Amino acid sequence: MKAYVAFCRDYGQTYRRYAGAVIGDAAVGRTLADAALQELGAQWPYALRSADPCALGWVLLRAATAFHRTSTVKALQRALRPQEVDALVLHYRLGLSAARAGGAMGVSAGVFDLLRHDALRKAARLDWGLNMPTAIAV
């Protein structure tokens, strides 16, 4: 369980900030992120046998926040893949580096950058920069 405690120490704050950002409420986000981390703890032996425990943790976090997301995040999800939305939130809303954000998601920094660039390219084709009200921008 030392590895799980270290995981929570390393990524717990990122999980809480992400959850608060995608649902628009920091307090509820903390509660949902903590629930996802608790579920990860229950599945930790399985997570350690997987390719990357961080990836399972991220799936659990995304599931915990799925029904509470803001209208802006839901709009992004209709046009982008879930991991692309996550990359935008982690980088542009939370200000995380590719290495830090990718680590939280269970992907390499290179894969994270690819997700972020793909999301920006798709968003540019949708012309959101001109049509999305800034009051609801991510």
MARNU-811926 format. One record per residue: x, y, z of N, C-alpha, C in turn. Coordinates in steps of 0.05 Angstrom, whole numbers, plus 5000, padded with zeros to 4 digits. Each point is the difference from the previous one (the first is absolute). Last residue first. Example, Ala and Ser with C-alpha at 12.3 -4.5 7.8 and 13.67 -1.06 7.14 Angstrom:
n.east: 5257&n.north: 4955&n.up: 5142&ca.east: 5016&ca.north: 5024&ca.up: 5001&c.east: 4985&c.north: 5022&c.up: 5014
n.east: 5006&n.north: 4885&n.up: 4999&ca.east: 4982&ca.north: 5024&ca.up: 5000&c.east: 5018&c.north: 5024&c.up: 5000
This chain:
n.east: 4733&n.north: 5546&n.up: 4570&ca.east: 5014&ca.north: 4982&ca.up: 5019&c.east: 5021&c.north: 5015&c.up: 5014
n.east: 4914&n.north: 5053&n.up: 4963&ca.east: 5024&ca.north: 4988&ca.up: 4989&c.east: 5013&c.north: 4984&c.up: 5022
n.east: 4919&n.north: 5057&n.up: 5001&ca.east: 4999&ca.north: 4971&ca.up: 5006&c.east: 5024&c.north: 4985&c.up: 4989
n.east: 4988&n.north: 5096&n.up: 4992&ca.east: 4991&ca.north: 4995&ca.up: 5028&c.east: 4999&c.north: 4970&c.up: 5006
n.east: 5021&n.north: 5036&n.up: 4913&ca.east: 5022&ca.north: 4999&ca.up: 5018&c.east: 4992&c.north: 4994&c.up: 5028
n.east: 4947&n.north: 4967&n.up: 4910&ca.east: 5001&ca.north: 5022&ca.up: 5019&c.east: 5023&c.north: 4997&c.up: 5020
n.east: 5000&n.north: 4959&n.up: 4901&ca.east: 4995&ca.north: 4992&ca.up: 5027&c.east: 5002&c.north: 5024&c.up: 5018
n.east: 5017&n.north: 5004&n.up: 4904&ca.east: 4972&ca.north: 4996&ca.up: 5007&c.east: 4995&c.north: 4992&c.up: 5028
n.east: 5088&n.north: 5017&n.up: 4957&ca.east: 4983&ca.north: 5022&ca.up: 4993&c.east: 4971&c.north: 4997&c.up: 5011
n.east: 5066&n.north: 4933&n.up: 5016&ca.east: 5013&ca.north: 5025&ca.up: 5008&c.east: 4982&c.north: 5024&c.up: 4994
n.east: 4979&n.north: 4911&n.up: 4971&ca.east: 4991&ca.north: 5007&ca.up: 5027&c.east: 5012&c.north: 5027&c.up: 5009
n.east: 5003&n.north: 4943&n.up: 4914&ca.east: 4999&ca.north: 5029&ca.up: 5002&c.east: 4989&c.north: 5009&c.up: 5027
n.east: 5022&n.north: 4910&n.up: 4962&ca.east: 4973&ca.north: 5006&ca.up: 5008&c.east: 4996&c.north: 5030&c.up: 5003
n.east: 5085&n.north: 4965&n.up: 4979&ca.east: 4982&ca.north: 4994&ca.up: 4977&c.east: 4971&c.north: 5006&c.up: 5007
n.east: 5065&n.north: 5008&n.up: 5068&ca.east: 5004&ca.north: 5021&ca.up: 4980&c.east: 4982&c.north: 4996&c.up: 4975
n.east: 5002&n.north: 4934&n.up: 5068&ca.east: 4986&ca.north: 5024&ca.up: 5009&c.east: 5003&c.north: 5023&c.up: 4980
n.east: 5049&n.north: 4921&n.up: 4985&ca.east: 4971&ca.north: 4995&ca.up: 4996&c.east: 4984&c.north: 5025&c.up: 5008
n.east: 5092&n.north: 5004&n.up: 5016&ca.east: 4996&ca.north: 4998&ca.up: 4971&c.east: 4970&c.north: 4997&c.up: 4994
n.east: 5029&n.north: 4995&n.up: 5090&ca.east: 5001&ca.north: 5028&ca.up: 4990&c.east: 4994&c.north: 5001&c.up: 4970
n.east: 5006&n.north: 4915&n.up: 5041&ca.east: 4976&ca.north: 5014&ca.up: 5009&c.east: 5000&c.north: 5029&c.up: 4990
n.east: 5075&n.north: 4947&n.up: 4981&ca.east: 4977&ca.north: 4991&ca.up: 4985&c.east: 4975&c.north: 5015&c.up: 5009
n.east: 5078&n.north: 5017&n.up: 5049&ca.east: 5001&ca.north: 5012&ca.up: 4973&c.east: 4977&c.north: 4991&c.up: 4982
n.east: 5007&n.north: 4962&n.up: 5087&ca.east: 4995&ca.north: 5029&ca.up: 5001&c.east: 5000&c.north: 5013&c.up: 4973
n.east: 5024&n.north: 4909&n.up: 5007&ca.east: 4972&ca.north: 5004&ca.up: 5006&c.east: 4992&c.north: 5029&c.up: 5000
n.east: 5091&n.north: 4979&n.up: 4990&ca.east: 4985&ca.north: 4993&ca.up: 4976&c.east: 4970&c.north: 5003&c.up: 5004
n.east: 5057&n.north: 5013&n.up: 5074&ca.east: 5003&ca.north: 5022&ca.up: 4980&c.east: 4985&c.north: 4994&c.up: 4975
n.east: 5003&n.north: 4931&n.up: 5063&ca.east: 4985&ca.north: 5023&ca.up: 5010&c.east: 5001&c.north: 5023&c.up: 4981
n.east: 5055&n.north: 4927&n.up: 4983&ca.east: 4972&ca.north: 4993&ca.up: 4994&c.east: 4982&c.north: 5023&c.up: 5009
n.east: 5090&n.north: 5008&n.up: 5022&ca.east: 4996&ca.north: 5002&ca.up: 4971&c.east: 4972&c.north: 4994&c.up: 4992
n.east: 5025&n.north: 4990&n.up: 5090&ca.east: 4999&ca.north: 5028&ca.up: 4993&c.east: 4995&c.north: 5003&c.up: 4970
n.east: 4965&n.north: 4909&n.up: 5041&ca.east: 5025&ca.north: 5014&ca.up: 4998&c.east: 4996&c.north: 5029&c.up: 4994
n.east: 4924&n.north: 4945&n.up: 5053&ca.east: 5012&ca.north: 5001&ca.up: 4974&c.east: 5026&c.north: 5015&c.up: 5001
n.east: 4933&n.north: 4990&n.up: 5072&ca.east: 5011&ca.north: 4974&ca.up: 4994&c.east: 5011&c.north: 4997&c.up: 4971
n.east: 4961&n.north: 5077&n.up: 5053&ca.east: 4982&ca.north: 4985&ca.up: 4982&c.east: 5010&c.north: 4972&c.up: 4994
n.east: 5053&n.north: 5060&n.up: 5053&ca.east: 4974&ca.north: 4997&ca.up: 5014&c.east: 4981&c.north: 4983&c.up: 4983
n.east: 5082&n.north: 5023&n.up: 4961&ca.east: 5004&ca.north: 4981&ca.up: 5022&c.east: 4974&c.north: 4995&c.up: 5015
n.east: 5001&n.north: 5066&n.up: 4933&ca.east: 5001&ca.north: 4973&ca.up: 4989&c.east: 5003&c.north: 4979&c.up: 5021
n.east: 5005&n.north: 5090&n.up: 5027&ca.east: 4973&ca.north: 4993&ca.up: 4992&c.east: 4999&c.north: 4972&c.up: 4988
n.east: 5085&n.north: 5034&n.up: 5023&ca.east: 4984&ca.north: 4997&ca.up: 5024&c.east: 4971&c.north: 4991&c.up: 4993
n.east: 5061&n.north: 5017&n.up: 4928&ca.east: 5009&ca.north: 4978&ca.up: 5017&c.east: 4982&c.north: 4995&c.up: 5024
n.east: 4984&n.north: 5075&n.up: 4944&ca.east: 4993&ca.north: 4975&ca.up: 4986&c.east: 5009&c.north: 4976&c.up: 5017
n.east: 4979&n.north: 5088&n.up: 5054&ca.east: 5018&ca.north: 4993&ca.up: 4979&c.east: 4990&c.north: 4973&c.up: 4987
n.east: 4931&n.north: 5068&n.up: 5050&ca.east: 5019&ca.north: 4979&ca.up: 5004&c.east: 5017&c.north: 4995&c.up: 4975
n.east: 4922&n.north: 5064&n.up: 5025&ca.east: 5027&ca.north: 5009&ca.up: 4995&c.east: 5022&c.north: 4978&c.up: 5004
n.east: 4897&n.north: 5005&n.up: 5004&ca.east: 5016&ca.north: 4995&ca.up: 5025&c.east: 5029&c.north: 5008&c.up: 4996
n.east: 4939&n.north: 5013&n.up: 4928&ca.east: 4985&ca.north: 5009&ca.up: 5024&c.east: 5017&c.north: 4997&c.up: 5025
n.east: 5036&n.north: 4973&n.up: 4915&ca.east: 4992&ca.north: 5028&ca.up: 4998&c.east: 4985&c.north: 5010&c.up: 5025
n.east: 5034&n.north: 4908&n.up: 4995&ca.east: 5021&ca.north: 5019&ca.up: 4991&c.east: 4991&c.north: 5029&c.up: 5002
n.east: 4940&n.north: 4929&n.up: 5024&ca.east: 5024&ca.north: 4997&ca.up: 5016&c.east: 5021&c.north: 5021&c.up: 4993
n.east: 4919&n.north: 4995&n.up: 4949&ca.east: 4995&ca.north: 5009&ca.up: 5028&c.east: 5026&c.north: 5000&c.up: 5016
n.east: 5004&n.north: 4965&n.up: 4912&ca.east: 4995&ca.north: 5029&ca.up: 5000&c.east: 4996&c.north: 5011&c.up: 5028
n.east: 5009&n.north: 4907&n.up: 4990&ca.east: 5025&ca.north: 5013&ca.up: 4994&c.east: 4997&c.north: 5030&c.up: 5000
n.east: 4923&n.north: 4947&n.up: 5009&ca.east: 5016&ca.north: 4999&ca.up: 5024&c.east: 5026&c.north: 5015&c.up: 4996
n.east: 4946&n.north: 4987&n.up: 4925&ca.east: 4988&ca.north: 5020&ca.up: 5019&c.east: 5017&c.north: 5002&c.up: 5025
n.east: 5024&n.north: 4933&n.up: 4941&ca.east: 5007&ca.north: 5026&ca.up: 4989&c.east: 4988&c.north: 5023&c.up: 5017
n.east: 4979&n.north: 4910&n.up: 5020&ca.east: 5027&ca.north: 5006&ca.up: 5008&c.east: 5009&c.north: 5027&c.up: 4989
n.east: 4913&n.north: 4968&n.up: 4976&ca.east: 5003&ca.north: 5006&ca.up: 5028&c.east: 5028&c.north: 5008&c.up: 5009
n.east: 4972&n.north: 5020&n.up: 4899&ca.east: 5002&ca.north: 4976&ca.up: 5016&c.east: 5004&c.north: 5007&c.up: 5029
n.east: 4946&n.north: 5070&n.up: 4938&ca.east: 5027&ca.north: 4989&ca.up: 5004&c.east: 4999&c.north: 4973&c.up: 5015
n.east: 4922&n.north: 5053&n.up: 4979&ca.east: 5016&ca.north: 5005&ca.up: 4977&c.east: 5028&c.north: 4986&c.up: 5001
n.east: 4932&n.north: 4998&n.up: 5071&ca.east: 4985&ca.north: 4993&ca.up: 4976&c.east: 5017&c.north: 5002&c.up: 4974
n.east: 5033&n.north: 5027&n.up: 5086&ca.east: 4999&ca.north: 4971&ca.up: 4997&c.east: 4985&c.north: 4991&c.up: 4976
n.east: 5004&n.north: 5092&n.up: 5023&ca.east: 5026&ca.north: 4991&ca.up: 4990&c.east: 4999&c.north: 4970&c.up: 4995
n.east: 4926&n.north: 5037&n.up: 5041&ca.east: 5001&ca.north: 5009&ca.up: 4972&c.east: 5027&c.north: 4991&c.up: 4988
n.east: 4988&n.north: 4985&n.up: 5092&ca.east: 4983&ca.north: 4982&ca.up: 4984&c.east: 5000&c.north: 5008&c.up: 4971
n.east: 5045&n.north: 5056&n.up: 5058&ca.east: 5015&ca.north: 4975&ca.up: 4998&c.east: 4983&c.north: 4980&c.up: 4984
n.east: 4959&n.north: 5081&n.up: 5020&ca.east: 5023&ca.north: 5004&ca.up: 4982&c.east: 5015&c.north: 4974&c.up: 4995
n.east: 4930&n.north: 5002&n.up: 5063&ca.east: 4989&ca.north: 5000&ca.up: 4972&c.east: 5023&c.north: 5005&c.up: 4980
n.east: 5026&n.north: 4953&n.up: 5093&ca.east: 4988&ca.north: 5026&ca.up: 4992&c.east: 4990&c.north: 4998&c.up: 4971
n.east: 5005&n.north: 4911&n.up: 5064&ca.east: 5017&ca.north: 5019&ca.up: 4985&c.east: 4985&c.north: 5025&c.up: 4991
n.east: 4977&n.north: 4914&n.up: 5051&ca.east: 4999&ca.north: 5027&ca.up: 5014&c.east: 5014&c.north: 5021&c.up: 4983
n.east: 4994&n.north: 4902&n.up: 4984&ca.east: 4972&ca.north: 5011&ca.up: 5000&c.east: 4998&c.north: 5028&c.up: 5012
n.east: 5087&n.north: 4952&n.up: 4992&ca.east: 4985&ca.north: 5000&ca.up: 4974&c.east: 4973&c.north: 5013&c.up: 5001
n.east: 5074&n.north: 4981&n.up: 5068&ca.east: 4992&ca.north: 5027&ca.up: 4993&c.east: 4981&c.north: 5001&c.up: 4976
n.east: 5038&n.north: 4918&n.up: 5033&ca.east: 4989&ca.north: 5013&ca.up: 5024&c.east: 4989&c.north: 5028&c.up: 4993
n.east: 5047&n.north: 4949&n.up: 4934&ca.east: 4973&ca.north: 4989&ca.up: 5005&c.east: 4987&c.north: 5014&c.up: 5024
n.east: 5089&n.north: 5024&n.up: 4979&ca.east: 4982&ca.north: 5009&ca.up: 4978&c.east: 4971&c.north: 4989&c.up: 5005
n.east: 5066&n.north: 4969&n.up: 5058&ca.east: 4995&ca.north: 5028&ca.up: 5005&c.east: 4981&c.north: 5011&c.up: 4979
n.east: 5030&n.north: 4912&n.up: 4990&ca.east: 4982&ca.north: 5002&ca.up: 5023&c.east: 4993&c.north: 5029&c.up: 5006
n.east: 5063&n.north: 4983&n.up: 4933&ca.east: 4974&ca.north: 4990&ca.up: 4991&c.east: 4980&c.north: 5003&c.up: 5023
n.east: 5089&n.north: 5020&n.up: 5020&ca.east: 4988&ca.north: 5021&ca.up: 4984&c.east: 4972&c.north: 4991&c.up: 4990
n.east: 5052&n.north: 4938&n.up: 5048&ca.east: 4991&ca.north: 5022&ca.up: 5017&c.east: 4986&c.north: 5021&c.up: 4985
n.east: 5041&n.north: 4932&n.up: 4952&ca.east: 4976&ca.north: 4990&ca.up: 5013&c.east: 4989&c.north: 5022&c.up: 5018
n.east: 5081&n.north: 5018&n.up: 4959&ca.east: 4979&ca.north: 4999&ca.up: 4980&c.east: 4974&c.north: 4991&c.up: 5012
n.east: 5079&n.north: 5000&n.up: 5053&ca.east: 4989&ca.north: 5027&ca.up: 4996&c.east: 4978&c.north: 5000&c.up: 4980
n.east: 5051&n.north: 4920&n.up: 5017&ca.east: 4979&ca.north: 5006&ca.up: 5020&c.east: 4987&c.north: 5028&c.up: 4997
n.east: 5045&n.north: 4937&n.up: 4923&ca.east: 5005&ca.north: 5025&ca.up: 5014&c.east: 4978&c.north: 5006&c.up: 5020
n.east: 5006&n.north: 4916&n.up: 4953&ca.east: 5022&ca.north: 5013&ca.up: 4987&c.east: 5008&c.north: 5026&c.up: 5015
n.east: 4952&n.north: 4926&n.up: 5060&ca.east: 4995&ca.north: 5013&ca.up: 4974&c.east: 5024&c.north: 5013&c.up: 4989
n.east: 4994&n.north: 4958&n.up: 5087&ca.east: 5004&ca.north: 4981&ca.up: 4978&c.east: 4995&c.north: 5011&c.up: 4973
n.east: 4985&n.north: 5052&n.up: 5078&ca.east: 5029&ca.north: 4994&ca.up: 4999&c.east: 5006&c.north: 4979&c.up: 4979
n.east: 4910&n.north: 5023&n.up: 5019&ca.east: 5013&ca.north: 5022&ca.up: 4987&c.east: 5030&c.north: 4994&c.up: 4996
n.east: 4947&n.north: 4940&n.up: 5050&ca.east: 4994&ca.north: 4998&ca.up: 4972&c.east: 5016&c.north: 5021&c.up: 4984
n.east: 5003&n.north: 5005&n.up: 5094&ca.east: 5015&ca.north: 4976&ca.up: 4990&c.east: 4996&c.north: 4996&c.up: 4970
n.east: 4952&n.north: 5074&n.up: 5039&ca.east: 5029&ca.north: 5003&ca.up: 4998&c.east: 5015&c.north: 4975&c.up: 4991
n.east: 4902&n.north: 5028&n.up: 5019&ca.east: 5009&ca.north: 4985&ca.up: 4976&c.east: 5030&c.north: 5000&c.up: 4996
n.east: 4959&n.north: 5047&n.up: 5072&ca.east: 4987&ca.north: 4973&ca.up: 5001&c.east: 5009&c.north: 4982&c.up: 4977
n.east: 5029&n.north: 5089&n.up: 5001&ca.east: 5012&ca.north: 4986&ca.up: 5022&c.east: 4989&c.north: 4972&c.up: 5003
n.east: 4961&n.north: 5059&n.up: 4939&ca.east: 5025&ca.north: 4991&ca.up: 4990&c.east: 5015&c.north: 4983&c.up: 5021
n.east: 4921&n.north: 5043&n.up: 5025&ca.east: 4994&ca.north: 4977&ca.up: 4983&c.east: 5026&c.north: 4989&c.up: 4989
n.east: 5008&n.north: 5078&n.up: 5049&ca.east: 4993&ca.north: 4978&ca.up: 5018&c.east: 4994&c.north: 4975&c.up: 4983
n.east: 5016&n.north: 5079&n.up: 4953&ca.east: 5025&ca.north: 4990&ca.up: 5012&c.east: 4994&c.north: 4976&c.up: 5019
n.east: 4926&n.north: 5045&n.up: 4963&ca.east: 5015&ca.north: 4985&ca.up: 4979&c.east: 5026&c.north: 4988&c.up: 5011
n.east: 4951&n.north: 5056&n.up: 5057&ca.east: 4985&ca.north: 4974&ca.up: 4996&c.east: 5014&c.north: 4984&c.up: 4978
n.east: 5033&n.north: 5086&n.up: 5016&ca.east: 5007&ca.north: 4982&ca.up: 5022&c.east: 4986&c.north: 4973&c.up: 4998
n.east: 4978&n.north: 5066&n.up: 4937&ca.east: 5028&ca.north: 4991&ca.up: 4996&c.east: 5008&c.north: 4981&c.up: 5022
n.east: 4917&n.north: 5042&n.up: 5008&ca.east: 4999&ca.north: 4981&ca.up: 4978&c.east: 5028&c.north: 4988&c.up: 4995
n.east: 4992&n.north: 5070&n.up: 5064&ca.east: 4986&ca.north: 4976&ca.up: 5009&c.east: 5000&c.north: 4978&c.up: 4979
n.east: 5037&n.north: 5084&n.up: 4978&ca.east: 5017&ca.north: 4986&ca.up: 5019&c.east: 4986&c.north: 4974&c.up: 5009
n.east: 4949&n.north: 5056&n.up: 4945&ca.east: 5022&ca.north: 4987&ca.up: 4985&c.east: 5019&c.north: 4985&c.up: 5019
n.east: 4933&n.north: 5054&n.up: 5036&ca.east: 4988&ca.north: 4975&ca.up: 4990&c.east: 5022&c.north: 4985&c.up: 4985
n.east: 5026&n.north: 5084&n.up: 5029&ca.east: 4994&ca.north: 4983&ca.up: 5023&c.east: 4989&c.north: 4973&c.up: 4992
n.east: 5019&n.north: 5067&n.up: 4933&ca.east: 5024&ca.north: 4989&ca.up: 5012&c.east: 4994&c.north: 4981&c.up: 5023
n.east: 4945&n.north: 5026&n.up: 4910&ca.east: 4996&ca.north: 5003&ca.up: 5029&c.east: 5024&c.north: 4986&c.up: 5014
n.east: 4981&n.north: 4996&n.up: 4904&ca.east: 4995&ca.north: 5028&ca.up: 5007&c.east: 4995&c.north: 5005&c.up: 5029
n.east: 5025&n.north: 4920&n.up: 4943&ca.east: 4973&ca.north: 5002&ca.up: 5010&c.east: 4992&c.north: 5028&c.up: 5009
n.east: 5087&n.north: 4978&n.up: 4964&ca.east: 4981&ca.north: 4989&ca.up: 4981&c.east: 4971&c.north: 5001&c.up: 5010
n.east: 5073&n.north: 5032&n.up: 5056&ca.east: 4999&ca.north: 5015&ca.up: 4975&c.east: 4979&c.north: 4989&c.up: 4981
n.east: 5018&n.north: 4955&n.up: 5082&ca.east: 4988&ca.north: 5026&ca.up: 5005&c.east: 4996&c.north: 5016&c.up: 4975
n.east: 5047&n.north: 4919&n.up: 4994&ca.east: 4972&ca.north: 4995&ca.up: 5005&c.east: 4985&c.north: 5026&c.up: 5005
n.east: 5094&n.north: 5005&n.up: 4990&ca.east: 4987&ca.north: 4993&ca.up: 4975&c.east: 4970&c.north: 4996&c.up: 5005
n.east: 5052&n.north: 5015&n.up: 5076&ca.east: 4998&ca.north: 5024&ca.up: 4983&c.east: 4986&c.north: 4995&c.up: 4974
n.east: 5018&n.north: 4926&n.up: 5057&ca.east: 4980&ca.north: 5018&ca.up: 5012&c.east: 4996&c.north: 5026&c.up: 4983
n.east: 5067&n.north: 4937&n.up: 4974&ca.east: 4973&ca.north: 4988&ca.up: 4996&c.east: 4979&c.north: 5020&c.up: 5011
n.east: 5089&n.north: 5023&n.up: 5015&ca.east: 4993&ca.north: 5003&ca.up: 4971&c.east: 4972&c.north: 4989&c.up: 4995
n.east: 5036&n.north: 4988&n.up: 5086&ca.east: 4993&ca.north: 5028&ca.up: 4995&c.east: 4992&c.north: 5005&c.up: 4971
n.east: 5030&n.north: 4912&n.up: 5024&ca.east: 4975&ca.north: 5007&ca.up: 5013&c.east: 4991&c.north: 5029&c.up: 4994
n.east: 5084&n.north: 4950&n.up: 4973&ca.east: 4979&ca.north: 5008&ca.up: 4981&c.east: 4974&c.north: 5009&c.up: 5013
n.east: 5083&n.north: 4972&n.up: 5049&ca.east: 5010&ca.north: 5012&ca.up: 4975&c.east: 4978&c.north: 5012&c.up: 4983
n.east: 4980&n.north: 4953&n.up: 5081&ca.east: 5017&ca.north: 5024&ca.up: 5007&c.east: 5008&c.north: 5014&c.up: 4974
n.east: 4955&n.north: 4918&n.up: 4991&ca.east: 4982&ca.north: 5021&ca.up: 5010&c.east: 5015&c.north: 5026&c.up: 5007
n.east: 5052&n.north: 4926&n.up: 4974&ca.east: 4984&ca.north: 5009&ca.up: 4978&c.east: 4981&c.north: 5023&c.up: 5009
n.east: 5050&n.north: 4956&n.up: 5066&ca.east: 5017&ca.north: 5018&ca.up: 4984&c.east: 4984&c.north: 5011&c.up: 4976
n.east: 4958&n.north: 4936&n.up: 5052&ca.east: 5003&ca.north: 5025&ca.up: 5016&c.east: 5017&c.north: 5020&c.up: 4984
n.east: 4992&n.north: 4915&n.up: 4963&ca.east: 4975&ca.north: 5014&ca.up: 4999&c.east: 5001&c.north: 5026&c.up: 5015
n.east: 5074&n.north: 4943&n.up: 5005&ca.east: 4998&ca.north: 5011&ca.up: 4973&c.east: 4974&c.north: 5015&c.up: 4997
n.east: 5015&n.north: 4952&n.up: 5079&ca.east: 5017&ca.north: 5024&ca.up: 4999&c.east: 4998&c.north: 5014&c.up: 4973
n.east: 4958&n.north: 4916&n.up: 5025&ca.east: 4984&ca.north: 5024&ca.up: 5000&c.east: 5017&c.north: 5025&c.up: 5000
